[in-house]
């Protein structure tokens, strides 16, 4: 949408980064909901993931499709599975892949369950898409490199959505501060 000519004035690293922050905020809310921890299961590829959200007329991300949102019962130690079929591809988190190789046919009863960290795995890919290829987006990516790298670690080592959101907000504040100082210098 931001690539359309009529939105060219809005197609900035700042607005695109705000979209990424909005996306991570939604993941944070789902993981820290008063009802429990929800996992976004309708996210087997980028297009499917993006179709779960809407962009408002004032460029805010809102969640749209909540039909595949299983609830984790952490107190009971219950995990979830996204459907009953084998998942594959680079988009899904490693723990969502069939762990027994090609020699063992997929059997849902043998497939290990997993937790909300599958959503964290996808954050860097969604954010990189949302950041696009505009002036300044590479600088944002540079500042997000370490948190994005952490998101791709083993599930037990991944940061929480809160940690990712905090890092995103800190990077935004820092970049806005840098831009303000730079603009002030230019005016002098």
VORO-769466 format. One record per residue (C-alpha): x, y, z; residue number from 0. Coordinates in nm, 4 decimals, padded with zeros to 6 digits. Layout:
<recs>
{xx->X yy->Y zz->Z resi->NUM}
...
</recs>
This chain:
<recs>
{xx->00.0000 yy->00.0000 zz->00.0000 resi->0}
{xx->00.2742 yy->00.2465 zz->00.0966 resi->1}
{xx->00.4395 yy->00.1900 zz->-00.2420 resi->2}
{xx->00.1368 yy->00.3428 zz->-00.4184 resi->3}
{xx->00.2051 yy->00.6916 zz->-00.5608 resi->4}
{xx->-00.0711 yy->00.8557 zz->-00.3553 resi->5}
{xx->00.0997 yy->00.7427 zz->-00.0321 resi->6}
{xx->00.4574 yy->00.8324 zz->-00.1297 resi->7}
{xx->00.4790 yy->01.0974 zz->00.1445 resi->8}
{xx->00.3952 yy->00.8291 zz->00.4021 resi->9}
{xx->00.6387 yy->00.5729 zz->00.2618 resi->10}
{xx->00.9157 yy->00.6400 zz->00.5145 resi->11}
{xx->01.1274 yy->00.4225 zz->00.7419 resi->12}
{xx->00.9481 yy->00.5838 zz->01.0373 resi->13}
{xx->00.5957 yy->00.4932 zz->00.9230 resi->14}
{xx->00.7037 yy->00.1473 zz->00.8134 resi->15}
{xx->00.8764 yy->00.0885 zz->01.1463 resi->16}
{xx->00.5570 yy->00.1958 zz->01.3247 resi->17}
{xx->00.3744 yy->-00.0776 zz->01.1290 resi->18}
{xx->00.6300 yy->-00.3331 zz->01.2499 resi->19}
{xx->00.5890 yy->-00.2061 zz->01.6062 resi->20}
{xx->00.2120 yy->-00.2389 zz->01.5669 resi->21}
{xx->00.2536 yy->-00.5981 zz->01.4509 resi->22}
{xx->00.4795 yy->-00.6852 zz->01.7472 resi->23}
{xx->00.2348 yy->-00.5088 zz->01.9822 resi->24}
{xx->-00.0415 yy->-00.7402 zz->01.8623 resi->25}
{xx->00.1771 yy->-01.0473 zz->01.9176 resi->26}
{xx->00.2589 yy->-00.9137 zz->02.2654 resi->27}
{xx->-00.1113 yy->-00.8676 zz->02.3425 resi->28}
{xx->-00.1953 yy->-01.2193 zz->02.2217 resi->29}
{xx->00.0815 yy->-01.3676 zz->02.4356 resi->30}
{xx->-00.0123 yy->-01.1625 zz->02.7437 resi->31}
{xx->-00.3890 yy->-01.1548 zz->02.7139 resi->32}
{xx->-00.5937 yy->-01.1574 zz->03.0365 resi->33}
{xx->-00.7545 yy->-01.4806 zz->02.9117 resi->34}
{xx->-00.4200 yy->-01.6520 zz->02.8603 resi->35}
{xx->-00.1539 yy->-01.6978 zz->02.5939 resi->36}
{xx->-00.2864 yy->-01.7172 zz->02.2395 resi->37}
{xx->-00.0769 yy->-01.8382 zz->01.9459 resi->38}
{xx->-00.1236 yy->-01.7122 zz->01.5897 resi->39}
{xx->-00.1574 yy->-02.0379 zz->01.3971 resi->40}
{xx->-00.2784 yy->-01.8938 zz->01.0644 resi->41}
{xx->00.0745 yy->-01.7955 zz->00.9710 resi->42}
{xx->00.2279 yy->-02.0699 zz->00.7584 resi->43}
{xx->00.3755 yy->-01.8229 zz->00.5049 resi->44}
{xx->00.4188 yy->-01.4479 zz->00.4667 resi->45}
{xx->00.1013 yy->-01.3891 zz->00.2644 resi->46}
{xx->-00.1091 yy->-01.5950 zz->00.5056 resi->47}
{xx->00.0409 yy->-01.4089 zz->00.8008 resi->48}
{xx->-00.0221 yy->-01.0677 zz->00.6474 resi->49}
{xx->-00.3811 yy->-01.1649 zz->00.5625 resi->50}
{xx->-00.4499 yy->-01.1922 zz->00.9361 resi->51}
{xx->-00.4108 yy->-00.8156 zz->00.9742 resi->52}
{xx->-00.5673 yy->-00.4998 zz->00.8346 resi->53}
{xx->-00.4172 yy->-00.1581 zz->00.7812 resi->54}
{xx->-00.6414 yy->00.1252 zz->00.8981 resi->55}
{xx->-00.6819 yy->00.4510 zz->00.7053 resi->56}
{xx->-00.4431 yy->00.6184 zz->00.9501 resi->57}
{xx->-00.1808 yy->00.3443 zz->00.8983 resi->58}
{xx->-00.2257 yy->00.1364 zz->01.2112 resi->59}
{xx->-00.2088 yy->-00.2426 zz->01.2078 resi->60}
{xx->-00.5095 yy->-00.4234 zz->01.3553 resi->61}
{xx->-00.5695 yy->-00.7945 zz->01.3857 resi->62}
{xx->-00.8391 yy->-00.9231 zz->01.1522 resi->63}
{xx->-00.8691 yy->-01.3003 zz->01.1558 resi->64}
{xx->-00.8771 yy->-01.4793 zz->01.4891 resi->65}
{xx->-01.0211 yy->-01.8156 zz->01.3883 resi->66}
{xx->-00.6991 yy->-02.0155 zz->01.4363 resi->67}
{xx->-00.5854 yy->-01.8853 zz->01.7723 resi->68}
{xx->-00.5328 yy->-02.1725 zz->02.0147 resi->69}
{xx->-00.4974 yy->-02.0941 zz->02.3830 resi->70}
{xx->-00.1982 yy->-02.2290 zz->02.5752 resi->71}
{xx->-00.2597 yy->-02.3530 zz->02.9261 resi->72}
{xx->00.0812 yy->-02.2787 zz->03.0753 resi->73}
{xx->-00.0250 yy->-02.3642 zz->03.4296 resi->74}
{xx->-00.1218 yy->-02.7134 zz->03.3187 resi->75}
{xx->00.1878 yy->-02.7399 zz->03.0995 resi->76}
{xx->-00.0279 yy->-02.7840 zz->02.7896 resi->77}
{xx->00.1204 yy->-02.6855 zz->02.4554 resi->78}
{xx->-00.0469 yy->-02.6474 zz->02.1153 resi->79}
{xx->-00.0200 yy->-02.7655 zz->01.7566 resi->80}
{xx->-00.1254 yy->-02.5600 zz->01.4572 resi->81}
{xx->-00.3553 yy->-02.8044 zz->01.2844 resi->82}
{xx->-00.3213 yy->-03.1760 zz->01.2319 resi->83}
{xx->-00.1164 yy->-03.1844 zz->00.9140 resi->84}
{xx->00.2540 yy->-03.1722 zz->00.8475 resi->85}
{xx->00.3967 yy->-02.8226 zz->00.8108 resi->86}
{xx->00.7049 yy->-02.7492 zz->00.6044 resi->87}
{xx->00.9058 yy->-02.4676 zz->00.4558 resi->88}
{xx->01.1413 yy->-02.1986 zz->00.5767 resi->89}
{xx->00.8600 yy->-01.9855 zz->00.7179 resi->90}
{xx->00.7533 yy->-02.2211 zz->00.9958 resi->91}
{xx->00.9537 yy->-02.2361 zz->01.3169 resi->92}
{xx->01.1865 yy->-02.5376 zz->01.3512 resi->93}
{xx->00.9756 yy->-02.6872 zz->01.6306 resi->94}
{xx->00.6778 yy->-02.6984 zz->01.3916 resi->95}
{xx->00.8631 yy->-02.9278 zz->01.1514 resi->96}
{xx->00.8270 yy->-03.3059 zz->01.1580 resi->97}
{xx->01.1276 yy->-03.4145 zz->01.3685 resi->98}
{xx->01.1519 yy->-03.7783 zz->01.2564 resi->99}
{xx->01.2692 yy->-03.7369 zz->00.8981 resi->100}
{xx->01.1336 yy->-03.8812 zz->00.5757 resi->101}
{xx->01.1707 yy->-04.2425 zz->00.6928 resi->102}
{xx->00.8858 yy->-04.2010 zz->00.9435 resi->103}
{xx->00.5514 yy->-04.1020 zz->00.7895 resi->104}
{xx->00.3841 yy->-03.8014 zz->00.9510 resi->105}
{xx->00.1519 yy->-03.8927 zz->01.2365 resi->106}
{xx->-00.0159 yy->-03.6114 zz->01.4274 resi->107}
{xx->-00.0101 yy->-03.8185 zz->01.7478 resi->108}
{xx->00.3714 yy->-03.8362 zz->01.7308 resi->109}
{xx->00.4176 yy->-03.4703 zz->01.6460 resi->110}
{xx->00.5477 yy->-03.2769 zz->01.9481 resi->111}
{xx->00.3455 yy->-02.9743 zz->02.0547 resi->112}
{xx->00.4964 yy->-02.6281 zz->02.0933 resi->113}
{xx->00.4315 yy->-02.2876 zz->02.2480 resi->114}
{xx->00.3969 yy->-01.9199 zz->02.1566 resi->115}
{xx->00.7621 yy->-01.8958 zz->02.0567 resi->116}
{xx->00.6585 yy->-01.9937 zz->01.7028 resi->117}
{xx->00.5185 yy->-01.6395 zz->01.6717 resi->118}
{xx->00.8501 yy->-01.4910 zz->01.7848 resi->119}
{xx->01.0336 yy->-01.6883 zz->01.5137 resi->120}
{xx->00.8306 yy->-01.5061 zz->01.2461 resi->121}
{xx->00.8764 yy->-01.1496 zz->01.3754 resi->122}
{xx->01.2011 yy->-01.0734 zz->01.1852 resi->123}
{xx->01.0564 yy->-01.1879 zz->00.8528 resi->124}
{xx->00.7334 yy->-00.9912 zz->00.8925 resi->125}
{xx->00.9214 yy->-00.6833 zz->01.0125 resi->126}
{xx->01.1700 yy->-00.6992 zz->00.7264 resi->127}
{xx->00.8802 yy->-00.7112 zz->00.4819 resi->128}
{xx->00.7046 yy->-00.4197 zz->00.6523 resi->129}
{xx->01.0242 yy->-00.2113 zz->00.6581 resi->130}
{xx->01.0491 yy->-00.2485 zz->00.2827 resi->131}
{xx->01.3242 yy->-00.0875 zz->00.0806 resi->132}
{xx->01.3044 yy->00.2828 zz->00.1632 resi->133}
{xx->01.5697 yy->00.5302 zz->00.2748 resi->134}
{xx->01.6604 yy->00.4520 zz->00.6338 resi->135}
{xx->01.5142 yy->00.1014 zz->00.6484 resi->136}
{xx->01.8612 yy->-00.0562 zz->00.6376 resi->137}
{xx->01.9624 yy->00.1509 zz->00.9392 resi->138}
{xx->01.6553 yy->00.0251 zz->01.1258 resi->139}
{xx->01.7446 yy->-00.3333 zz->01.0310 resi->140}
{xx->02.1000 yy->-00.2755 zz->01.1555 resi->141}
{xx->01.9694 yy->-00.1639 zz->01.4953 resi->142}
{xx->01.7300 yy->-00.4611 zz->01.5094 resi->143}
{xx->01.9898 yy->-00.7184 zz->01.4048 resi->144}
{xx->02.0641 yy->-00.8573 zz->01.7513 resi->145}
{xx->01.6988 yy->-00.8941 zz->01.8563 resi->146}
{xx->01.6099 yy->-01.0476 zz->01.5193 resi->147}
{xx->01.8992 yy->-01.2900 zz->01.5548 resi->148}
{xx->01.7694 yy->-01.3861 zz->01.9006 resi->149}
{xx->01.4214 yy->-01.4462 zz->01.7544 resi->150}
{xx->01.5692 yy->-01.7157 zz->01.5288 resi->151}
{xx->01.7339 yy->-01.9121 zz->01.8104 resi->152}
{xx->01.6149 yy->-02.2323 zz->01.9718 resi->153}
{xx->01.2613 yy->-02.1801 zz->02.1094 resi->154}
{xx->01.3760 yy->-02.1833 zz->02.4734 resi->155}
{xx->01.6310 yy->-01.9093 zz->02.3996 resi->156}
{xx->01.4037 yy->-01.6740 zz->02.2046 resi->157}
{xx->01.3035 yy->-01.3439 zz->02.3621 resi->158}
{xx->00.9473 yy->-01.2805 zz->02.4719 resi->159}
{xx->00.7219 yy->-01.0539 zz->02.2675 resi->160}
{xx->00.7665 yy->-00.7960 zz->02.5463 resi->161}
{xx->01.1438 yy->-00.8032 zz->02.5025 resi->162}
{xx->01.1110 yy->-00.7613 zz->02.1253 resi->163}
{xx->00.8604 yy->-00.4785 zz->02.1675 resi->164}
{xx->01.0863 yy->-00.3026 zz->02.4198 resi->165}
{xx->01.3819 yy->-00.3269 zz->02.1812 resi->166}
{xx->01.1734 yy->-00.1948 zz->01.8902 resi->167}
{xx->01.0531 yy->00.1015 zz->02.0976 resi->168}
{xx->01.4077 yy->00.1762 zz->02.2172 resi->169}
{xx->01.5384 yy->00.1681 zz->01.8600 resi->170}
{xx->01.2573 yy->00.3967 zz->01.7438 resi->171}
{xx->01.3272 yy->00.6476 zz->02.0220 resi->172}
{xx->01.6992 yy->00.6418 zz->01.9459 resi->173}
{xx->01.6521 yy->00.6893 zz->01.5708 resi->174}
{xx->01.4006 yy->00.9701 zz->01.6178 resi->175}
{xx->01.6411 yy->01.1395 zz->01.8603 resi->176}
{xx->01.9263 yy->01.1029 zz->01.6075 resi->177}
{xx->01.7094 yy->01.2443 zz->01.3288 resi->178}
{xx->01.6051 yy->01.5386 zz->01.5460 resi->179}
{xx->01.9652 yy->01.6235 zz->01.6359 resi->180}
{xx->02.0699 yy->01.5899 zz->01.2720 resi->181}
{xx->01.7844 yy->01.8153 zz->01.1539 resi->182}
{xx->01.8722 yy->02.0730 zz->01.4199 resi->183}
{xx->02.2354 yy->02.0755 zz->01.3026 resi->184}
{xx->02.1195 yy->02.1191 zz->00.9423 resi->185}
{xx->01.9132 yy->02.4240 zz->01.0396 resi->186}
{xx->02.2127 yy->02.5855 zz->01.2107 resi->187}
</recs>
